[in-house]
Amino acid sequence: MTHDQDIETLIVAAHALTRVAALETASETPAAQWRTLTILRGQGALRVGELARLSRVTQPGMTRLIGQMADHGLVEKMTDAADSRATVVAATPLGLEALDAWLRQLTAALAPHFDDLSAEEWDALRTTASVLTRKLDRTRAVTATASAEAGL
């Protein structure tokens, strides 16, 4: 198998894992809410447009989602100090607690699927997760720097 095929297999498996988790938790909460809270937790407060770009949704769609999340106390909307026309969004403590609870629920739902892994397979998963985290952290840092330089 080539490296490109390995990456493709990983992507497909990650998507399937996400779908299984969503189905098994029977959560009615839109995935976009969890994705948004995850981005805000990792990146800190962001403008609505940047948050929409990172979440891969339209700005009007993100504005609507942020309004709903703010109504539930999951995020806080503020005026951007650098540009009073722009809105900055930050996760609230309640939003971060909800995200943590959801992640625990996902973990509990998926744990039975991994009960039969050997110690070597757990080591392989742990290594893979570590590599992915490191690579994604580097990608996020580059993206944040590029966005800052572009004035976003």
Secondary structure, DSSP 4 states (H G I P E B T S, - for coil): --HHHHHHHHHHHHHHHHHHHHHHHT--S-HHHHHHHHHHHHH-SEEHHHHHHHHTS-HHHHHHHHHHHHHTTSEEEEEETTEEEEEEEEE-HHHHHHHHHHHHHHHHHHGGGGTT--HHHHHHHHHHHHHHHHHHHHHHHHHHHHHHHTT-
